[in-house]
Amino acid sequence: QVQLVESGGGLVQAGGSLRLACAASGRTFSVYAMGWFRQAPGKERESVASSSRSGGSTYYADSVKGRFTISRDNAKNTLYLQMNSLKPEDTAVYYCAASFDGHLLLIKKTSECDYWGQGTQVTVSS
């Protein structure tokens, strides 16, 4: 089993920045791709960004390209999401996710994820 714990959420004004972190523990050697998803009230959970196991390949949703940066420190078993130029529409619960499927370079769908964190709230005020 793998446990994922997110941190770093909070309340920020539009235009501000936040850095989310996701600490993985347990059988971390079985983890391949990791990513961030978010879910706003009344909406489906959507992919935000993903990183390959090495960190050499990344994916971003169009809505966050140029503003968010995903990174991964495998020595610390930690995934990060640097969020800049935040907008009110970025308000959501952000979830960290991971896959143990070695055939997936990146994760972009909830169905591709095997492990989930508990989520951290990000609120952007206008």
C-alpha positions as CSV (number, residue, x, y, z in Angstrom):
1,Q,0.0,0.0,0.0
2,V,1.0,3.6,-0.6
3,Q,-0.2,6.5,1.5
4,L,-0.4,10.0,0.0
5,V,-0.7,13.1,2.2
6,E,-1.2,16.6,0.7
7,S,-0.3,19.9,2.3
8,G,0.0,23.5,1.4
9,G,-3.5,24.5,0.6
10,G,-5.2,27.6,1.9
11,L,-6.8,31.0,1.1
12,V,-5.1,33.3,-1.3
13,Q,-6.1,36.4,-3.3
14,A,-6.3,36.3,-7.1
15,G,-2.9,36.7,-8.6
16,G,-1.2,35.1,-5.6
17,S,0.8,31.8,-5.3
18,L,0.6,28.6,-3.4
19,R,2.8,25.5,-3.3
20,L,1.2,22.2,-2.7
21,A,3.2,19.1,-1.6
22,C,2.3,15.4,-1.6
23,A,4.3,13.1,0.7
24,A,4.2,9.5,-0.2
25,S,4.9,6.7,2.2
26,G,4.7,2.9,2.3
27,R,5.5,0.9,-0.9
28,T,6.7,3.9,-2.8
29,F,9.0,1.8,-5.0
30,S,5.8,0.6,-6.7
31,V,4.7,4.1,-7.7
32,Y,5.2,5.2,-11.3
33,A,3.4,8.3,-12.6
34,M,2.0,10.8,-10.2
35,G,-0.3,13.8,-10.6
36,W,-2.6,16.4,-9.3
37,F,-6.3,16.5,-9.7
38,R,-8.9,19.0,-8.5
39,Q,-12.6,19.0,-7.8
40,A,-14.7,22.1,-7.5
41,P,-18.2,22.0,-5.9
42,G,-20.7,20.4,-8.2
43,K,-18.1,19.5,-10.8
44,E,-16.3,16.3,-11.7
45,R,-12.7,15.7,-10.6
46,E,-10.3,16.8,-13.3
47,S,-6.7,16.4,-14.1
48,V,-4.5,19.4,-13.4
49,A,-0.9,18.1,-14.0
50,S,1.1,14.9,-14.1
51,S,4.7,13.8,-13.8
52,S,6.4,10.7,-15.1
53,R,8.4,8.6,-12.6
54,S,11.7,10.3,-13.4
55,G,10.1,13.7,-13.7
56,G,11.4,14.0,-17.2
57,S,7.9,14.1,-18.8
58,T,5.0,16.3,-17.6
59,Y,1.5,17.1,-18.6
60,Y,-0.6,20.2,-17.9
61,A,-4.3,20.9,-18.4
62,D,-4.8,23.8,-20.8
63,S,-6.4,25.8,-18.0
64,V,-3.2,25.9,-15.9
65,K,-0.4,25.9,-18.6
66,G,2.1,28.6,-18.0
67,R,0.9,29.2,-14.4
68,F,1.4,25.8,-12.6
69,T,4.5,23.7,-12.4
70,I,4.7,20.1,-11.3
71,S,7.9,18.7,-9.9
72,R,9.0,15.6,-8.1
73,D,11.7,14.8,-5.6
74,N,12.0,11.0,-5.6
75,A,14.7,11.0,-2.9
76,K,12.1,12.6,-0.6
77,N,9.1,10.7,-2.1
78,T,7.4,14.1,-2.5
79,L,5.4,15.6,-5.4
80,Y,4.9,19.4,-5.7
81,L,2.6,21.7,-7.5
82,Q,3.7,25.3,-7.7
83,M,0.7,27.5,-8.5
84,N,1.2,31.0,-9.6
85,S,-1.2,33.7,-10.9
86,L,-4.0,32.0,-9.2
87,K,-7.6,32.7,-10.4
88,P,-10.9,32.3,-8.6
89,E,-11.7,29.5,-11.0
90,D,-8.8,27.6,-9.5
91,T,-10.7,27.2,-6.3
92,A,-11.2,23.5,-5.6
93,V,-10.1,20.6,-3.4
94,Y,-6.7,19.4,-4.9
95,Y,-5.9,15.7,-4.7
96,C,-2.6,14.0,-5.2
97,A,-2.7,10.7,-7.1
98,A,-0.4,7.9,-8.1
99,S,-0.3,4.9,-10.3
100,F,1.5,1.6,-10.0
101,D,1.0,0.8,-13.7
102,G,4.5,0.8,-15.2
103,H,3.0,1.1,-18.7
104,L,1.6,4.6,-18.0
105,L,4.0,7.4,-18.5
106,L,1.6,10.0,-17.2
107,I,-1.8,9.9,-15.5
108,K,-4.6,12.1,-17.0
109,K,-7.7,10.3,-15.9
110,T,-9.1,9.3,-12.5
111,S,-9.5,5.8,-13.8
112,E,-5.7,5.6,-14.2
113,C,-5.0,6.3,-10.6
114,D,-4.5,3.6,-7.9
115,Y,-3.8,5.8,-4.9
116,W,-5.3,9.0,-3.7
117,G,-4.6,11.5,-1.0
118,Q,-7.3,13.0,1.2
119,G,-7.2,16.4,-0.6
120,T,-6.3,19.9,0.4
121,Q,-8.6,22.9,-0.1
122,V,-7.4,25.8,-2.3
123,T,-9.6,28.9,-2.2
124,V,-8.8,31.9,-4.4
125,S,-10.6,35.1,-3.6
126,S,-11.3,37.8,-6.2
